[in-house]
Each structure stands twice: as structure tokens, then as C-alpha cells.
Amino acid sequence: MLIVTTAPAQDLDRVLDALDPEQRAVAEALRGPVCVLAGAGTGKTRAITHRIAHAVLSGTVPPGQILAVTFTARAAAEMRARLHALGLGASAAGLVQARTFHAAALRQLSYFHPRVIGGPLPRLLESKARLVQIAAGRCRLTVDRVTLRDLTAEVEWAKAMLVPAEGYADAAVKYARRPPLDPSDVARVATAYEEVKSDEGVCDFEDVLLLTAAAIESSADVAGEVRERYRWFVVDEYQDVNPLQQRLLDAWLGDRTDICVVGDASQTIYSFTGATPAYLLDFRRRFPTASVVRLVRDYRSTPEVVTLANRLLAASAERLELIAQQPPGPAPAYAGYPDEPAEAVAVARRCRQLIDSGVTASEIAVLFRTNAQSEIYEQALADADIPYVVRGGERFFDRAEVREAVRLLRGAARSSDSSGPMSMPDAVRHVLATAGWTDEPPPGPGAKRERWDGLAAIVRLAVDVATTDASVDLPGFVALLAERVSAQHPPTVDGVTLASLHAAKGLEWDAVFLVGLVDGTVPIAHATTTVQIDEERRLLYVGVTRARRHISLSWAYARAPGGRASRSPSRFLDGLIDGVPHVERKRPRRAHARCRVCGKPLQAAVDIKLARCSTCPSDIDDALFEQLRTWRKERATAAGKPAFTVFTDATLTAIAEQRPTTRETLLAISGVGPAKFREYGEDVLTLCGNSRK
């Protein structure tokens, strides 16, 4: 018999009294379907963890019958830590299952697979790309690296959407997909991919969900066992659920109604992976008796940031009107710059000012639409001697110095006297000193500084842990590190964060710079339908709501110095920057380029690129031009891309005419920006230098 105990009344009061009225309404709604519409910064995680604690401490639900589903291992680990802090105790908190969809399904499937399907569970595939490439080869299709990436994403999307290969072409039209190949070819690759998986005896993450749902749906015994085990469900970030995840959730739930979903339709930014807010928005239709609670008190951001966020989505029917709870702060800053390098330098300068004023580097973020925009900000921050970390790059615990640090700490923890008279943080410092950690960082940016930053993050984590619980010794800290490695929950690295808007979801900083806000980037050029444009607006909204106090929005009128100022600020800024002092809404007038032969102003784009009138004589070095064309063909062939993507004929002509021999003179040629200079500059300068000998 299962015995449920009730906690003392003071413990229940402590759990509930810490909440605002709306959060408390969530925590007290313990039975039946519950839908929590939670805006950014409104304390949704607090509300649902207190709800779980209330359910357990009141004796309403045994902890072992609770399944809380999140979308990231980090969020699951944070939920477990909060439950422990709420006084459930290690045993009770451990019984509450807080897992990702995939982790929960994998745990169940590993148990049921031998009985329902037979044999051990196939090896889990970490990445689809290799097998998709083999599948493409079987279909006699040659794909380059970029096409392979997009093709893999399409295969994954189709599985998440429960679209069979034979239905892909119709689904691609219905959902306005932009497949990298003809839809019929994508369908053939998807079919071949399943065959390759079978041949190699592996399964992917979508298979784990599919097989678990199918086992529950097809076996009354499995369904009964699962539904007896899990009776009370919480689903976080419900706006990001895709059809495959919803199918699994339906299988878990059966005909019961003890489910609480939490989400915000205004933060739906992953539809390209199959995520849809439809399940959240239609929850009341499916469960007419559902309790609906709206969390709108924003505890994260200043009124200025909250007002900007509200105005950005003013026309959205699904938005939640946030109400700021923080004291006033600085007004949002808007700025347009002549070109991208000028924008990056200005952002780096402002980062330095914030750091000098007391804002730590780890509390500053530079957010952009695409990862390709990161490089110019990495350079600007490095030039300003400001440490930075690129989110979405190499994972923290995969870094060589971090793996070495964990190994050294694990070895020290196994010794009979792991810390002696030293405190735990001092013991960590002592161990990591052998790996290169010092009290002061090495001067300047570079590999040494990045290594030091990784070790310093572990030292800071040790200090934070000891501050929270002084009883934690070195073995205890190593055990905590192991948990964080498993959950991919890295400590904070002391550097400005560079991240895409998608990667920033779920995070927050004191100061946020939203950069590159021009039409064609925000919204992205391939967003053409109303639905796609709306999601791009929500993506910018997510960026704005990451900021606690300082928010800056900027754009550049041209890509490279001296380039044509043809860009306009993002259409999403319409109505926001009009009337703001010191902001020029229209493009600044560009000084006329002049012909280097006759000195007359140039108007035509090709004339500007060549730096001469079309009627003026050319002084092209024909031999150099042919050498450049041959070199371009070789580079393009090696990269598997069209020759013009290296340099256009017009740019090669300009180079062959002007024969630059320095970085500055090559960059002055239209069509040669910093990124292309880094990739091709040395080759071009060498060819030009040889032509002068």
C-alpha cells in the first residue's frame, strides 16, 4: 500500500507565502487540467516547482507519481535543485521525475523494449548527418556540407511532424518549407535514411519517442504500467511541443486530466523544428474545464525594457501584456552605423563602459540573428581586450582544459585527505593551479585567456557552492560537477556572451545588445509568409525580454566600409525609433565615390566597385586577372560552391586594376569585407605582390 504523508502546516505556508497571487493560484490548482500562460520573466519555473512541492507536502500526490517534462537537461536539473531547496528532501525530490521528453522516453523504452519489441534497445545515434549522407549516396545524390546540414534538418522535421516520406512533398508545400533539394529527392533520402539506420542497428532521438508512444498505444500491459507509475504531469515550454512529442504526451496521459501545461505563445520561435503553439492555444478547447492562470508580473526587466517588449508585439492577439515589477532604469538605446565594423566597434566600446561601471562581463550579451554575424564581434571584443564566450560553439564540458580539470579534481577527491585543512574552494584552487589556473588572468585575449576563463569558471562555481552550503567538501563538489556534466549545465564563464537569438532563449543578462537589425536579417530574407514574419518578430521579442536593465538596438547601413548604404533598419522598429532623439531613421547620405582616373562622381554600382567611370580607360593587369580567375576556380571547387561566391568578376577586375598590396588597400575595394579578407586576403595579396615583381 502506498502511504502519503502530509507536511506540517508551516511548511505548506512557507511554500505558498513566497508567491504572488497569480503564482499562488497555479500552486493551489492541484487537480484537473491547468493551463498557465506565463510571460517572460514572470516566474513560471518558481510557480510550477512550488506547485509540485505543494502537491507533495500536502499529501495530494506521491512524489513518485509526478513527471515534470522540460525541453533541456539544464532546465530539468534546475527544477530538481529548486524542489530540493523547497524542503522536499533528497529522497522525495529524487522521486519526482523532472526530465526532458527524450530522457523520460529513453528511460521507459529501455525498460519495455525487450518485452514489447524484443532484444536490447538499438544504440542511440548522436548525429544524423553521417547516415543522411550515406542515404543521399544510395539515392545517387551528391550533397555539399551546407546541403547535408539542411537535408538532415528536413529529415528531422518530417519525423517530428509525423510526416511519412511519401507525404513529405505535400507537407513541404503546406508548411512553406524551403527544402535544399527537390521534395521528391528529400523523400527518397528520408526513406533511405531509415534503411541505413536499420542496417547499422541504431535509432535516433525521434525513434525513441516514436517507439515509446507506440509501445504504450499497442500494449495494454505497458500502458497500464506506465499510467499507474505516472499520474500527475507538468509540461514546461508547452508552446514548443511538436506533434511527435504531443503524441507521446497523449500516450502517457491516456484518458486522465491531471496535467498542467506552461507556456507563452509569444515565445514560439522554433517552428522550423516542428514546434507549434497550437496545443497551448487550443488547450481549453480540448479540456473545457481547465483552469487558466495568466502570469504577467515581470520580475526580470525594468519598466523601460518591458514597455519596449509590449510595444513590439502590440498587434499580436496572443500576447500577454507584461507589467514591470522592477524599479525604473535607463531608456532603450537605438543607433545606426555606417557599416558593420563600425557597429561592432561601438558595441565593444559600450561593453567596456559597462564593465568599467561595475557590470560584470558575464552579465552582458550581444545577440544576433545568424551565427555568421558572430565573427566581427569576436574581433571587436578581442581588439578591446574584453573576454567573451560564444554560446552554441564548443560545449563547456567538452573543452580540453575543462575535461582535464574535472579529471584532476576527481583524482584529488579520491585521496584519503582530499582537502586537509583547506576549505573546499581553496582545495579546488590548489588542484587547478597544476592545470594552469592563477589568481590573475593572463594579459590579452587568445587561447591562454580562454583556457584560464574555463578554469576560473570552475573556481567561481566552487565558491558559489560553498557560500550556499559550507558543508560541501571536495568529493561533494566533484559529485555536483558530475551531475552538471551529465545535464550539460555549465558554470558561468566570465566573458561577454555572443549568441544567436535562438540560443539566447531561456537566458537573461543585465545588459543586452541586439545587433544587425536590418531588413533581410531581422526579419531574415527567406521569411516571406505572414506566419514566418510573425515568428521573426517574436524572435526579436525574445531578444528584448532577455535584458534586465540595459537594452541597445543597432543596425548598419552598409556591410563593409565604403560599401553602398542600401540597408534600412528592421521594419520591426517602425513606431519604436520614430521620434527618438539622435536616431536617423533614413539612410545617411553617402559621400560620392569619385573616379580614380578623371575624378568625377560615380553613380553606377559597377563603376563604384571599379573606382572608375566605365568610359575611362582600364589599366587592368590581364595576367593577374587570369591568375585570380584560376585561383578563384580552385578555391570554389575545393569548397564545393559557385565561383562567384568567392569573388565576383567585377571584384576580380577591380583587384586586377588596382593591384592592392596591403590589408587596407584590399579592404577598400568594394566586395572585399573583413570576413572575405580573413579567408582569402593573404592569397590575393600574394598574387598581387607577385604581379609587381
C-alpha positions in Angstrom: 0.0 0.0 0.0 1.2 3.5 -0.9 1.3 5.8 2.2 1.2 9.5 1.6 2.3 11.8 4.5 1.4 15.4 5.0 3.9 18.0 5.9 3.4 20.4 8.8 1.2 23.4 8.1 4.1 25.8 8.5 6.0 24.1 5.6 3.0 24.4 3.3 2.6 28.1 4.3 6.2 28.7 3.6 5.8 27.2 0.1 2.7 29.3 -0.7 3.5 32.5 1.0 6.6 33.0 -1.2 4.3 33.5 -4.3 2.4 36.4 -5.7 -1.4 36.0 -6.1 -1.2 34.5 -9.7 1.7 32.2 -8.9 -0.1 31.1 -5.8 -3.2 30.3 -7.9 -1.0 28.0 -10.0 0.4 26.3 -6.9 -3.0 25.7 -5.4 -4.6 24.3 -8.6 -3.6 20.7 -7.8 -6.2 18.7 -9.7 -7.6 18.6 -13.1 -6.2 20.3 -16.3 -4.4 23.5 -15.7 -3.0 25.9 -18.3 -0.5 28.5 -17.2 0.1 31.3 -19.7 3.4 32.8 -18.4 5.0 35.8 -19.9 8.8 36.3 -20.0 10.3 37.0 -16.6 7.1 36.2 -14.7 8.5 33.4 -12.5 6.9 30.4 -14.2 9.6 28.0 -13.0 9.0 29.3 -9.5 5.3 28.8 -9.8 5.4 25.2 -11.1 8.1 24.0 -8.7 6.1 25.4 -5.8 3.0 23.7 -7.2 4.9 20.4 -7.2 6.2 21.0 -3.7 2.6 21.9 -2.6 1.2 18.7 -4.1 3.8 16.5 -2.4 3.9 18.3 1.0 0.1 18.4 1.2 -0.1 14.7 0.6 -2.2 15.2 -2.6 0.2 13.4 -4.9 3.0 10.9 -4.0 6.3 12.3 -5.4 7.0 9.1 -7.4 3.8 9.6 -9.4 4.9 13.0 -10.7 6.5 13.5 -14.2 7.7 17.0 -15.0 8.8 17.4 -18.6 11.1 20.1 -19.8 12.9 20.8 -23.1 16.5 20.9 -21.8 18.5 18.8 -19.4 19.6 22.1 -17.8 16.0 23.1 -17.0 15.3 19.6 -15.6 18.4 19.9 -13.3 17.3 23.3 -12.2 13.8 22.1 -11.4 15.2 19.2 -9.3 17.5 21.6 -7.4 14.6 24.0 -6.7 12.5 21.1 -5.4 15.3 20.1 -3.0 15.6 23.7 -1.8 11.9 23.8 -1.1 12.3 21.2 1.6 11.1 18.0 -0.1 14.3 16.3 1.0 16.7 14.4 -1.2 14.6 11.3 -1.2 11.3 12.9 -2.1 12.9 15.3 -4.7 14.7 12.3 -6.2 11.4 10.5 -6.6 9.9 13.4 -8.6 10.9 12.8 -12.2 12.0 16.0 -13.8 13.3 15.1 -17.3 13.3 16.1 -20.9 10.9 14.3 -23.3 13.8 12.3 -24.7 15.3 11.3 -21.3 11.9 10.2 -19.9 11.1 8.3 -23.0 14.5 6.6 -23.2 14.2 5.5 -19.6 10.8 3.9 -20.3 11.8 2.4 -23.6 15.0 0.8 -22.2 12.8 -1.0 -19.7 10.0 -2.1 -22.0 11.9 -2.7 -25.3 13.0 -6.3 -24.5 9.4 -7.2 -23.6 7.5 -5.4 -26.3 9.8 -5.3 -29.3 12.5 -7.9 -28.3 16.2 -7.7 -27.8 18.2 -4.8 -26.4 17.5 -1.2 -27.4 19.5 -0.2 -30.5 22.4 2.1 -30.0 21.3 5.8 -29.8 22.6 7.9 -32.7 24.1 11.2 -31.6 24.0 12.8 -35.0 22.1 12.0 -38.2 24.4 13.8 -40.6 26.7 10.8 -41.4 23.8 8.5 -42.1 21.9 11.1 -44.1 25.0 11.4 -46.3 25.1 7.7 -46.8 21.4 7.7 -47.7 21.9 10.5 -50.2 24.7 8.5 -51.8 22.3 5.5 -52.1 19.9 7.8 -53.9 22.8 8.9 -56.2 22.7 12.4 -54.9 25.9 14.4 -54.2 25.5 16.9 -51.4 27.9 19.5 -50.1 28.3 20.3 -46.4 25.6 23.0 -46.3 23.1 21.0 -48.3 23.8 18.0 -46.0 23.1 20.1 -42.9 19.8 21.4 -44.4 18.8 17.9 -45.7 19.4 16.4 -42.2 17.2 19.2 -40.7 14.4 18.3 -43.2 14.6 14.6 -42.3 14.4 15.5 -38.6 11.5 18.0 -39.2 9.5 15.4 -41.1 9.8 12.9 -38.2 8.9 15.5 -35.6 5.8 16.4 -37.6 4.9 12.7 -38.0 5.1 13.1 -41.8 5.9 9.9 -43.7 8.4 10.0 -46.6 5.6 9.6 -49.1 3.8 12.6 -47.7 6.8 14.9 -47.5 6.2 16.8 -50.8 2.6 17.8 -49.8 3.7 18.7 -46.3 6.6 20.8 -47.6 4.1 22.9 -49.6 1.6 23.1 -46.7 4.1 24.4 -44.3 6.1 26.6 -46.8 9.3 24.6 -46.3 12.4 25.5 -48.3 13.9 22.1 -48.9 17.6 22.0 -50.1 16.7 19.5 -52.8 13.6 18.7 -54.9 10.9 17.4 -52.5 10.8 14.1 -54.2 14.6 13.7 -53.6 14.2 14.7 -49.9 11.5 12.0 -49.7 13.8 9.4 -51.3 16.6 10.3 -48.9 14.3 10.1 -45.9 13.3 6.5 -46.9 16.9 5.5 -47.5 17.9 7.1 -44.1 15.6 4.7 -42.3 17.1 1.8 -44.2 20.6 2.9 -43.3 19.6 3.1 -39.6 18.3 -0.4 -39.8 21.4 -1.7 -41.5 23.6 -0.2 -38.8 21.4 -1.2 -35.9 20.9 2.3 -34.5 18.0 4.6 -33.6 17.7 8.4 -33.5 16.1 10.6 -30.8 12.8 10.8 -32.7 12.7 7.0 -32.8 12.9 6.9 -29.0 9.8 9.0 -28.8 8.0 7.1 -31.6 8.8 3.7 -30.1 7.8 4.7 -26.6 4.5 6.1 -27.8 3.9 3.0 -30.0 4.6 0.6 -27.1 2.1 2.3 -24.9 -0.5 2.6 -27.6 -0.2 -1.1 -28.7 0.2 -2.8 -25.4 -2.4 -2.6 -22.7 0.1 -4.0 -20.2 2.7 -1.4 -21.0 0.0 1.4 -20.9 -1.3 0.2 -17.6 2.2 0.0 -16.0 3.2 3.5 -17.3 -0.1 5.1 -16.3 0.0 3.5 -12.9 3.5 4.8 -12.4 2.9 8.4 -13.6 -0.4 10.0 -12.7 0.4 13.8 -12.4 2.1 15.7 -15.3 3.7 19.1 -15.7 4.9 20.2 -19.1 7.1 23.3 -19.3 7.6 25.5 -22.5 4.4 23.9 -23.9 4.5 26.3 -26.9 7.5 24.4 -28.2 5.8 21.0 -28.3 5.8 19.3 -31.7 3.3 16.7 -33.0 5.6 13.8 -32.1 6.0 15.0 -28.5 2.3 15.6 -28.2 1.6 12.0 -29.4 3.9 10.7 -26.6 2.3 13.0 -24.0 -1.2 11.8 -25.1 0.0 8.2 -24.7 1.3 8.9 -21.2 -1.8 10.7 -20.1 -4.5 8.4 -21.5 -8.0 9.5 -20.5 -6.8 11.3 -17.4 -6.8 15.0 -16.8 -4.2 15.7 -14.2 -1.9 17.8 -16.4 -0.5 21.3 -16.1 1.0 22.9 -19.1 3.0 26.1 -19.0 3.9 28.3 -22.0 3.9 31.6 -23.8 2.7 31.8 -27.5 4.7 35.0 -27.8 7.9 33.0 -27.4 7.3 30.4 -30.2 10.5 30.6 -32.2 11.2 27.0 -33.2 8.5 26.3 -35.8 11.3 25.3 -38.2 11.8 22.2 -36.0 8.1 21.4 -35.9 7.2 23.3 -32.7 3.7 24.8 -32.7 1.8 26.9 -30.1 -1.5 25.3 -31.3 -1.6 22.8 -28.5 -1.2 25.6 -25.9 -3.7 27.9 -27.6 -6.3 25.0 -28.0 -5.8 23.6 -24.5 -9.2 25.0 -23.3 -10.9 23.5 -26.3 -9.6 20.1 -25.5 -10.1 20.4 -21.8 -13.2 22.7 -21.4 -13.0 22.5 -17.5 -9.3 23.6 -17.5 -8.2 26.3 -15.0 -6.3 29.1 -16.9 -3.9 31.3 -15.0 -2.0 34.2 -16.5 1.3 35.3 -15.2 2.1 38.8 -16.3 4.1 40.4 -13.5 7.6 40.7 -15.0 10.2 40.5 -12.2 13.1 40.4 -14.6 13.2 43.7 -16.5 12.9 47.4 -15.9 9.7 49.2 -17.0 11.6 50.6 -20.0 12.5 47.2 -21.3 9.0 45.8 -20.5 7.4 48.7 -22.4 9.6 48.1 -25.4 8.6 44.4 -25.4 4.9 45.2 -25.1 5.1 47.7 -28.0 7.0 45.3 -30.2 4.1 42.8 -30.0 1.3 45.3 -29.7 -0.6 43.9 -32.7 -0.4 40.3 -31.6 -3.7 38.7 -30.4 -1.9 36.1 -28.3 0.5 38.4 -26.5 0.5 38.8 -22.7 0.7 42.4 -21.6 3.6 42.4 -19.2 3.6 44.5 -16.0 7.0 45.6 -14.8 7.9 45.0 -11.1 11.4 46.3 -11.2 12.4 50.0 -10.5 13.0 52.3 -13.5 16.2 52.1 -15.5 17.8 53.6 -18.5 15.9 54.2 -21.7 16.5 51.7 -24.6 19.3 52.9 -26.8 19.0 52.9 -30.6 21.8 53.6 -33.1 22.5 53.3 -36.8 26.1 53.0 -38.1 27.7 53.4 -41.5 28.9 49.8 -41.7 29.1 46.5 -39.7 32.7 47.0 -38.4 31.7 50.5 -37.1 28.7 48.9 -35.3 30.8 46.2 -33.8 33.5 48.6 -32.6 30.8 50.8 -31.0 29.2 47.8 -29.2 32.6 46.7 -27.9 33.2 50.3 -26.7 29.9 50.3 -24.8 30.7 46.9 -23.3 33.9 48.4 -21.9 32.0 51.3 -20.4 29.5 49.0 -18.8 32.3 46.8 -17.4 34.2 49.8 -16.1 30.9 51.0 -14.4 30.6 47.7 -12.5 28.6 45.4 -14.7 30.4 42.0 -14.9 31.3 40.8 -18.4 29.2 37.6 -17.9 26.1 39.8 -17.4 26.4 41.3 -20.9 25.2 39.7 -24.1 25.5 40.5 -27.8 22.7 38.8 -29.7 22.3 38.4 -33.5 20.1 36.7 -35.9 22.6 34.3 -37.5 25.8 32.7 -36.2 27.7 34.1 -39.2 27.4 37.6 -37.6 29.5 36.5 -34.6 32.9 36.8 -36.1 33.0 40.5 -36.4 32.0 41.0 -32.8 34.6 38.4 -31.6 37.2 40.5 -33.4 35.9 43.8 -31.9 35.8 42.5 -28.4 39.3 40.9 -28.7 40.7 44.2 -30.0 39.2 45.9 -27.0 40.7 43.3 -24.7 37.3 42.2 -23.5 36.8 38.4 -22.7 33.9 36.7 -24.5 32.3 33.3 -24.8 30.4 32.1 -27.9 27.3 30.3 -27.0 26.4 27.5 -29.3 30.1 26.8 -30.0 32.1 24.0 -28.3 30.2 22.9 -25.2 31.9 23.9 -21.9 32.4 20.4 -20.5 33.9 19.3 -23.9 36.7 21.8 -23.7 40.1 20.2 -23.2 41.1 22.2 -20.2 37.7 21.6 -18.5 38.0 17.8 -19.1 41.5 17.9 -17.6 40.2 20.0 -14.6 37.4 17.5 -13.9 39.9 14.6 -14.1 42.3 16.3 -11.7 39.6 17.1 -9.2 38.2 13.6 -9.4 41.6 12.2 -8.6 42.1 14.6 -5.7 38.7 13.7 -4.3 39.6 10.1 -4.2 42.7 10.7 -2.0 42.4 9.9 1.7 42.7 13.5 2.7 41.4 15.4 -0.3 41.5 18.9 1.2 43.2 18.7 4.6 42.8 22.0 6.5 41.9 23.9 3.3 38.4 25.0 2.5 36.7 23.3 -0.5 37.2 26.4 -2.8 40.9 26.6 -1.7 41.3 22.9 -2.4 39.8 23.4 -5.9 42.2 26.3 -6.5 45.1 24.2 -5.4 44.3 21.4 -7.7 43.6 23.6 -10.7 46.8 25.5 -10.2 48.5 22.4 -11.6 46.4 22.8 -14.8 47.4 26.5 -15.2 44.9 28.4 -13.1 46.3 31.6 -11.5 44.8 34.3 -9.3 45.1 36.8 -12.2 44.2 36.2 -15.8 46.9 36.2 -18.5 47.1 39.5 -20.4 45.2 40.0 -23.6 42.8 37.7 -25.5 43.7 34.4 -27.1 43.9 30.7 -26.3 45.7 31.2 -23.0 42.9 33.6 -21.8 40.2 31.2 -23.0 41.8 28.3 -21.1 42.1 30.5 -17.9 38.5 31.5 -18.3 37.3 27.9 -18.3 39.3 27.0 -15.2 38.2 30.2 -13.4 34.6 29.3 -14.1 35.0 26.1 -12.1 36.7 28.0 -9.3 33.8 30.5 -9.1 31.3 27.6 -9.1 33.2 26.1 -6.1 33.0 29.5 -4.3 29.3 29.8 -5.0 28.6 26.2 -3.8 30.5 26.8 -0.6 28.6 30.0 0.0 25.3 28.2 -0.3 26.3 25.2 1.7 29.5 25.3 3.7 29.3 21.5 4.4 30.1 20.6 0.8 33.6 19.1 0.7 35.8 18.3 -2.4 34.2 14.9 -3.1 30.8 16.5 -2.8 31.8 19.2 -5.3 33.1 16.6 -7.7 29.8 14.8 -7.4 28.0 18.0 -8.2 30.3 18.6 -11.2 29.4 15.1 -12.5 25.7 16.0 -12.3 26.3 19.2 -14.2 28.3 17.4 -16.8 25.5 14.9 -17.3 23.0 17.7 -17.6 25.3 19.9 -19.7 24.7 22.7 -17.1 27.9 24.7 -17.4 29.0 27.3 -14.8 29.1 31.0 -15.8 32.2 31.9 -17.8 33.4 35.5 -17.1 33.0 36.9 -20.6 30.6 38.8 -22.7 28.2 36.3 -24.3 27.9 36.1 -28.1 24.8 34.2 -29.1 22.1 33.9 -31.7 18.6 35.0 -30.7 17.5 31.3 -30.8 20.4 30.3 -28.5 19.5 33.0 -26.0 16.1 31.6 -25.3 15.7 30.9 -21.6 18.6 33.1 -20.5 18.9 36.6 -19.2 21.6 39.3 -18.7 21.8 42.8 -17.1 22.7 44.3 -20.5 21.7 43.1 -23.9 22.9 44.4 -27.3 20.6 43.4 -30.2 22.7 44.0 -33.3 22.4 43.7 -37.1 18.7 44.8 -37.0 18.2 45.4 -40.8 15.6 44.2 -43.1 16.8 41.0 -44.7 18.4 39.9 -41.5 15.6 40.7 -38.9 13.3 39.5 -40.4 15.5 37.1 -42.3 15.3 37.3 -46.1 13.8 33.9 -46.6 10.9 34.7 -44.2 8.2 35.6 -46.8 4.8 34.5 -45.4 2.8 36.3 -42.8 3.3 33.4 -40.4 7.1 33.4 -40.9 7.3 37.2 -40.5 5.3 37.0 -37.3 7.8 34.4 -35.9 10.7 36.7 -36.8 9.0 39.4 -34.8 8.6 37.0 -31.8 12.3 36.2 -32.1 13.2 39.8 -31.6 10.8 40.0 -28.7 12.6 37.1 -27.1 15.8 39.0 -27.5 14.4 42.1 -25.9 13.0 40.2 -22.9 16.4 38.7 -22.1 17.5 42.2 -20.8 17.1 43.1 -17.1 18.3 46.7 -17.2 20.2 47.9 -20.3 18.9 47.3 -23.8 20.5 48.5 -27.0 19.3 48.0 -30.6 21.5 48.8 -33.5 22.0 48.4 -37.3 24.5 49.2 -40.0 23.5 50.8 -43.3 26.3 49.0 -45.3 28.1 45.7 -44.8 31.6 46.9 -45.3 33.4 50.3 -45.0 32.8 52.3 -48.2 30.1 50.0 -49.3 26.7 51.1 -50.6 24.5 52.2 -47.8 21.5 50.3 -49.1 20.1 48.9 -45.9 17.2 50.0 -43.8 16.5 49.5 -40.1 14.3 46.4 -39.4 10.6 47.0 -40.2 10.0 45.8 -36.6 11.5 49.1 -35.4 8.8 51.1 -37.1 7.0 53.1 -34.5 9.7 52.4 -32.0 12.6 54.6 -33.2 10.5 57.3 -34.9 10.8 60.4 -32.8 13.6 59.1 -30.6 16.3 61.8 -30.3 19.6 61.3 -32.1 18.3 58.4 -34.3 18.3 58.9 -38.1 15.5 56.7 -39.5 16.6 57.1 -43.1 19.9 56.1 -44.5 22.6 58.7 -44.2 23.8 60.2 -47.4 26.9 58.6 -48.5 29.8 60.7 -49.8 30.1 60.3 -53.6 32.8 57.9 -54.6 35.0 59.5 -57.3 36.7 58.1 -60.4 40.3 57.5 -59.7 41.1 58.4 -63.3 39.1 61.6 -64.1 37.9 62.5 -60.5 34.2 62.7 -61.5 31.5 61.4 -59.0 30.5 57.8 -59.6 26.8 56.7 -59.6 26.6 53.2 -61.1 27.3 50.3 -58.7 29.8 48.6 -61.1 31.7 52.0 -61.6 31.9 52.4 -57.8 33.3 48.8 -57.5 35.9 49.5 -60.1 36.6 53.0 -58.7 36.4 54.5 -62.2 34.0 55.6 -64.9 33.1 53.0 -67.4 34.2 55.4 -70.1 37.7 55.9 -68.6 40.5 53.6 -69.7 41.2 50.5 -67.8 44.6 49.7 -66.5 43.9 46.1 -65.8 46.7 43.6 -65.4 45.5 40.9 -67.7 47.9 38.3 -66.5 46.9 39.0 -62.9 43.2 38.8 -63.8 43.7 35.3 -65.3 45.7 34.2 -62.3 42.9 35.4 -60.0 40.3 33.6 -62.0 42.3 30.4 -61.9 42.8 30.8 -58.1 39.1 31.5 -57.6 38.1 28.4 -59.5 40.4 26.2 -57.4 39.1 27.7 -54.1 35.5 27.4 -55.2 35.9 23.8 -56.4 37.6 22.8 -53.1 34.7 24.3 -51.1 32.0 22.8 -53.4 30.4 26.2 -54.1 29.9 28.5 -57.1 32.9 30.6 -58.1 31.1 33.9 -57.7 30.6 33.3 -54.0 34.4 33.7 -53.6 34.6 37.0 -55.6 32.6 38.3 -58.5 34.1 39.1 -61.8 33.7 42.8 -61.1 35.6 42.4 -57.8 38.4 40.5 -59.6 38.6 43.2 -62.2 38.9 45.9 -59.6 41.7 43.9 -57.8 43.5 43.3 -61.1 43.3 47.1 -61.9 44.2 48.4 -58.5 46.7 45.7 -57.5 46.5 46.2 -53.7 49.4 45.1 -51.7 48.3 45.9 -48.1 45.3 44.9 -46.0 43.9 48.5 -46.1 44.0 48.9 -49.8 42.5 45.4 -50.4 39.7 46.1 -47.9 39.0 49.4 -49.7 37.8 47.5 -52.7 34.0 47.0 -52.8 33.2 43.3 -52.4 36.1 42.6 -50.1 34.9 42.7 -46.5 36.6 41.6 -43.3 35.3 38.0 -43.5 36.5 37.5 -47.0 39.8 39.1 -46.2 40.3 36.7 -43.4 39.5 33.7 -45.7 41.2 34.9 -49.0 43.2 38.0 -48.2 46.6 36.5 -47.9 46.2 34.6 -51.2 45.1 37.7 -53.1 47.8 39.9 -51.7 50.4 37.3 -52.6 49.2 37.2 -56.2 49.1 41.0 -56.4 52.6 41.2 -54.9 54.0 38.7 -57.4 52.5 40.6 -60.3 54.5 43.6 -59.4 57.9 41.8 -59.4 
